[in-house]
C-alpha cells in the first residue's frame, strides 16, 4: 500500500498556476567600486561613509517590519552617520555630550524638531515616508546624519571592500538601488536575482563642507554655544 501525502490548498494553487514556493528565495550578492570624480581610479577614504544598498522586488517578498534604533550625538557627531530603517521605524536620539544639541530635519514627510537638550536619553522620532532624510543639529552646522527610509526588508550597508549580500529575495525581477553620500542615486534593473554577482561603479564628488540652513531657514550664526 503506497504512502499518502497531504496536499494543502496553497501547494495545490502553486502547482496549478506554476508559481514558485518559498523555497525559491535567492540571495543577491555584488561589489560596488567607488571612483574618483574623473571616473579614473578608486576613491581613497570614501569607505569611511558606507554605501547603502536596497532591493525592491516587482512583486512578492516579505513585508518590512518596523525597527527601534538609536543614533547618538557624541563628540559633535552623529553615530552612526548613515543608517537604513524600514518605513514606520523609530529612532531615538540620545545626547552623549556634556553640551546642548538640537536635532532636527526639514525633509518633507519626515520633518521633526527635538529642541534644545543636554545629556539625556533623548526623544524618539518615527519615520513614515520612504526616502533620504537629512538630520542636522541646529547649533553645530557640521553635524549631519543620513537616514534612508525604505519600504523593503532587503537592504544592507556594503563593507569596506564594497561587497554586499541581500538574502532570501523572491526569485522574480526587481530594482537595486545604490547610494553614497558623495554620489548620485543609482538604480539597476535585476531580472534574475541569484543569477550571479552584481558589479557596479559609483562616481564620487570631492568632499565638501556641510553647508545648510538652520531649522528656521536662515544661515547659522556664531554664538557662545559654538565654542562647546
C-alpha positions in Angstrom: 0.0 0.0 0.0 1.5 3.4 -1.1 2.2 6.2 1.3 -0.3 9.1 1.2 0.8 12.7 1.1 -1.3 15.6 2.3 -1.7 18.3 -0.2 -2.6 21.7 1.2 -4.6 24.4 -0.7 -1.6 26.7 -1.1 0.5 23.8 -2.6 -2.3 22.9 -5.0 -2.7 26.6 -6.1 1.1 26.9 -6.7 1.1 23.6 -8.7 -1.9 24.7 -10.9 -0.6 28.2 -11.5 3.1 27.3 -11.9 4.1 29.6 -9.0 7.3 29.1 -7.1 7.1 28.4 -3.4 9.1 29.9 -0.5 12.0 27.5 -1.2 12.8 29.5 -4.4 14.0 32.5 -2.4 17.5 33.5 -3.5 20.5 35.7 -2.4 21.8 38.7 -4.3 25.5 39.5 -3.9 27.7 42.0 -5.5 30.5 44.6 -5.2 30.5 48.3 -5.7 33.5 50.3 -6.7 33.9 53.9 -5.7 35.6 56.0 -8.4 37.1 59.5 -8.3 35.3 62.4 -9.8 37.2 62.0 -13.0 36.0 58.4 -13.2 39.6 57.1 -13.2 40.9 55.1 -10.2 39.4 54.2 -6.9 38.4 57.0 -4.4 40.5 56.7 -1.3 39.0 57.4 2.0 35.4 57.2 0.7 34.9 54.0 2.6 34.6 56.0 5.8 31.0 56.5 4.8 29.2 53.3 3.9 27.3 52.5 0.6 23.6 51.9 1.0 22.1 49.1 -1.0 18.4 48.1 -1.1 16.3 45.9 -3.4 12.7 46.3 -4.3 11.1 43.3 -5.9 8.4 43.9 -8.6 6.2 41.5 -6.6 6.3 39.0 -3.8 8.7 39.0 -0.9 8.3 39.7 2.8 6.7 42.8 4.3 9.2 45.1 6.1 8.9 45.2 9.9 9.3 48.4 11.8 12.5 48.7 13.9 13.6 50.6 17.0 17.1 52.0 16.6 19.4 54.6 18.1 21.5 57.4 16.6 23.7 59.1 19.2 25.2 62.6 19.3 28.7 62.1 20.5 31.8 64.4 20.2 29.7 66.7 18.0 28.9 63.9 15.6 26.0 61.7 14.8 26.8 58.0 15.3 26.1 56.2 13.0 26.4 58.8 10.3 24.5 56.6 7.8 21.6 54.3 8.8 18.9 52.4 6.9 15.5 51.9 8.5 12.2 50.4 7.3 9.2 52.5 6.8 7.4 53.1 10.2 10.5 52.6 12.2 11.6 54.8 15.1 14.9 56.3 16.1 15.9 57.6 19.5 18.4 60.4 19.6 20.3 60.4 22.9 22.8 63.2 23.7 26.0 61.7 25.0 27.8 65.1 25.0 28.0 67.4 28.1 26.7 70.3 25.8 23.5 71.3 24.2 22.3 69.8 20.9 19.1 70.5 18.9 18.4 67.6 16.5 16.1 68.4 13.6 15.2 67.7 10.0 13.2 69.7 7.4 13.0 66.7 5.0 9.4 66.7 3.6 7.4 63.8 5.0 9.8 63.3 7.9 10.1 66.8 9.5 10.8 67.0 13.2 12.5 69.2 15.8 13.6 67.9 19.2 14.5 71.3 20.6 17.5 72.0 22.9 18.5 69.3 25.2 21.6 68.3 27.3 23.0 64.9 28.1 20.0 62.6 28.2 18.3 59.5 26.8 16.8 61.8 24.1 13.4 61.7 22.3 12.1 59.2 19.7 11.1 60.0 16.1 9.0 57.8 13.8 9.9 57.8 10.1 6.8 57.2 8.0 7.8 58.4 4.5 10.3 56.5 2.3 13.3 58.3 1.0 16.5 60.0 2.2 16.2 62.1 5.4 19.0 64.6 6.3 19.3 65.1 10.0 21.1 68.1 11.4 21.9 69.9 14.7 20.6 73.5 14.9 23.7 74.5 16.9 26.6 72.7 15.2 26.3 73.1 11.4 29.0 70.4 10.7 26.8 67.7 12.2 24.8 65.6 9.8 23.3 62.1 9.7 21.7 60.4 6.7 18.7 58.2 7.4 17.5 56.1 4.5 13.8 55.1 5.0 13.0 52.1 2.8 9.7 50.2 2.1 11.5 46.9 1.7 13.2 44.4 4.1 16.0 43.8 1.6 18.8 46.3 2.4 22.4 46.4 3.6 25.4 48.6 4.0 28.3 47.4 1.8 31.5 46.5 3.7 34.9 48.3 3.4 35.6 46.5 0.1 32.2 47.5 -1.4 30.8 44.0 -1.1 27.2 43.2 -0.1 24.7 40.3 0.3 20.9 40.5 0.4 19.3 37.3 1.5 16.0 35.5 0.9 14.8 37.6 -2.0 11.9 36.5 -4.2 13.1 34.9 -7.4 11.4 37.5 -9.8 12.8 40.7 -11.2 13.2 44.0 -9.2 15.2 47.2 -8.8 18.5 47.5 -6.9 19.4 51.0 -5.6 22.9 52.2 -4.7 23.8 55.4 -2.8 26.8 57.0 -1.2 26.7 60.4 0.4 29.1 61.8 -2.2 27.4 60.2 -5.2 24.1 60.5 -7.1 21.5 57.8 -6.6 21.9 54.9 -8.9 19.3 52.2 -9.8 19.9 48.9 -11.6 17.3 46.5 -13.0 17.8 42.9 -11.9 15.9 40.4 -14.0 17.1 37.3 -12.1 18.4 37.7 -8.6 20.9 35.0 -7.7 22.0 34.7 -11.3 25.4 36.0 -10.4 27.2 38.8 -8.5 26.3 42.4 -9.4 29.2 44.7 -10.2 28.7 48.4 -10.5 30.5 51.7 -10.0 29.7 54.9 -8.2 31.4 58.2 -9.1 32.1 60.4 -6.2 32.3 64.2 -5.9 35.0 65.9 -3.9 34.4 66.1 -0.2 32.7 69.4 0.7 31.9 71.1 4.0 28.4 70.6 5.2 26.5 73.7 4.3 22.9 74.1 5.0 20.4 76.4 6.6 19.2 76.1 10.2 15.7 74.9 11.2 14.4 78.5 10.7 15.7 78.6 7.1 18.4 81.1 8.0 22.2 81.0 7.9 24.0 79.7 11.0 25.4 82.4 13.3 28.3 82.0 15.7 27.2 82.3 19.3 28.5 81.3 22.7 27.2 77.8 22.2 29.5 77.3 19.2 32.5 77.2 21.5 31.5 74.0 23.1 
